[in-house]
Amino acid sequence: MPQTMLAFLAMMVVGTHALNTQRYEMLVQQRDVRREIEEMAGSVALETMEIIRVRAWDQSVVDGTAVGDASDLNLMEMLDGQDQFTVGHDCTIFGGTDTCDDIDDFHKMDTALRPFVMGLDTLWFNVDVTVRYVDFNLNPSSVVTPNKEVTVSVEDFWQNGDSYLQSPVQMSRVFSYEY
């Protein structure tokens, strides 16, 4: 009888150890997958930032009304209220119908679904962008300044609505008007 109890106890200890080891390995794999997805999201954020960076600084530059000096700030686009720019564009560069030809056209645009291609597989990411004027200390400004801060937020997209990322990957850059 004591040998049976010891054998049963030994089986329980081995079984518990096996389950703990398996659980630990699963957590390590989840951490590694999350880290890889964060890297991919960072790449998508950088690519999106580059797409925005090459656009004109403001619509007045696109229209040709800006002359390249400090007086151009009077021509720059700005709406009253919390959103300083028009929102809800569906940018053609991301498959939409609106021409987004200057930086602030990307402010609170429709969420873009961007691919990350890995050989034969593709992961998808939701991309959101905010743009705001900032002063020389990079604080939000309620008036037109020669500096716009662009923040790109990227989150992995899955059909079931789950996400491996605990929070979106964000990248911010300040673009300045040169005069």
C-alpha positions in Angstrom: 0.0 0.0 0.0 2.7 2.6 0.8 4.4 1.8 -2.5 1.2 2.5 -4.4 0.8 5.8 -2.6 4.4 6.8 -3.4 3.9 5.7 -7.0 0.7 7.7 -7.3 2.4 10.8 -5.7 5.4 10.4 -8.1 3.0 10.3 -11.1 1.3 13.5 -9.8 4.6 15.3 -9.4 5.8 14.3 -12.9 2.4 15.2 -14.4 2.4 18.6 -12.7 5.9 19.2 -13.8 5.1 18.3 -17.4 2.0 20.6 -17.4 4.0 23.5 -16.0 6.8 23.0 -18.5 4.3 22.9 -21.4 2.5 26.0 -20.1 5.9 27.8 -19.8 6.8 26.9 -23.4 3.4 28.1 -24.6 3.9 31.5 -22.8 7.4 31.8 -24.4 6.0 31.1 -27.8 3.2 33.7 -27.3 5.8 36.3 -26.2 7.9 35.5 -29.2 4.9 35.9 -31.6 3.9 39.2 -29.9 7.5 40.5 -30.3 7.5 39.6 -34.0 4.2 41.2 -34.5 5.4 44.4 -32.8 8.4 44.4 -35.2 6.1 44.1 -38.1 3.8 46.8 -36.8 6.8 49.1 -36.4 7.7 48.5 -40.0 4.2 49.3 -41.1 4.2 52.5 -39.0 7.6 53.5 -40.5 6.4 52.8 -44.1 3.2 54.8 -43.4 5.2 57.7 -42.0 7.3 57.8 -45.1 4.2 57.9 -47.3 2.9 60.9 -45.3 6.3 62.6 -45.2 6.6 62.9 -48.9 3.3 64.8 -49.2 3.2 68.6 -49.3 3.2 70.4 -46.0 -0.2 72.1 -46.6 -2.8 72.6 -49.2 -1.5 76.1 -49.9 1.8 74.6 -51.0 -0.1 72.2 -53.4 -2.3 75.1 -54.7 0.8 77.3 -55.3 -0.4 80.1 -53.1 2.5 79.7 -50.6 5.5 81.8 -51.5 8.1 80.3 -49.1 8.3 82.8 -46.3 6.8 83.4 -42.9 3.7 85.1 -44.3 2.7 81.6 -45.6 1.5 80.7 -42.1 -1.5 83.0 -42.7 -2.5 80.8 -45.6 -2.2 77.5 -43.8 -5.2 75.3 -43.2 -6.7 75.2 -39.7 -10.2 74.6 -38.4 -11.5 75.8 -35.0 -12.1 73.2 -32.3 -10.3 70.1 -31.2 -9.8 68.7 -34.7 -7.7 71.3 -36.4 -8.2 69.6 -39.8 -10.9 67.9 -41.8 -11.3 64.3 -40.7 -12.5 61.1 -42.4 -10.6 61.1 -45.6 -10.4 57.8 -47.4 -6.9 58.2 -48.9 -6.2 56.7 -52.4 -2.7 55.7 -51.3 -4.3 53.2 -49.0 -6.9 52.1 -51.5 -9.6 54.8 -50.9 -11.1 57.5 -53.1 -9.8 60.8 -51.6 -6.7 62.4 -52.9 -4.5 63.0 -49.8 -1.9 65.4 -51.2 -0.8 67.2 -48.0 0.1 66.1 -44.5 -3.1 67.2 -42.7 -5.3 65.2 -45.1 -4.3 62.1 -43.2 -5.6 63.5 -39.8 -8.2 61.0 -38.5 -8.5 59.4 -41.9 -10.6 56.2 -42.3 -8.7 53.4 -40.7 -6.4 51.9 -43.4 -5.8 48.2 -43.6 -2.2 47.6 -44.5 -0.5 44.4 -45.5 2.8 43.0 -44.2 3.9 40.4 -46.8 6.2 37.5 -45.6 6.8 35.3 -48.6 3.6 33.5 -49.2 1.9 34.7 -46.0 0.4 38.2 -45.3 -0.4 39.7 -42.0 -2.8 42.7 -41.9 -2.6 45.8 -39.7 -5.0 48.6 -39.0 -3.4 52.1 -39.3 -4.7 55.3 -37.8 -3.1 58.8 -38.1 -3.5 62.0 -36.2 -2.0 65.4 -37.1 -1.8 68.5 -35.0 0.1 71.8 -34.8 2.7 71.9 -32.2 4.8 74.9 -30.9 8.6 75.0 -30.8 8.6 73.1 -27.5 6.4 70.3 -29.2 3.4 71.2 -27.1 0.0 71.1 -28.8 -0.8 74.5 -30.3 -4.2 76.1 -30.9 -2.8 78.4 -33.6 -1.0 77.8 -36.8 2.7 77.1 -36.3 5.4 75.9 -38.8 5.4 72.5 -37.1 2.9 69.6 -37.5 3.2 66.5 -35.4 2.1 63.3 -37.1 1.3 60.2 -35.0 0.8 56.8 -36.6 -0.9 54.1 -34.6 -0.7 50.5 -35.9 -2.5 47.4 -34.5 -2.7 43.9 -35.8 -5.9 42.9 -37.6 -7.5 39.4 -37.3 -10.9 38.3 -38.6 -11.9 37.1 -35.1 -11.2 40.5 -33.6 -8.3 39.3 -31.3 -5.0 41.1 -31.1 -1.6 39.9 -30.1 -0.5 43.4 -29.2 -1.5 44.8 -25.7 -1.6 48.3 -27.2 -1.1 49.8 -30.6 2.4 50.5 -31.8 2.8 54.3 -32.1 5.3 56.4 -34.0 5.4 60.2 -33.9 7.4 62.7 -36.0 7.3 66.5 -36.3 7.4 68.0 -39.8 8.4 71.6 -40.2 7.5 74.1 -42.9 10.7 75.4 -44.4 10.6 79.1 -45.3 
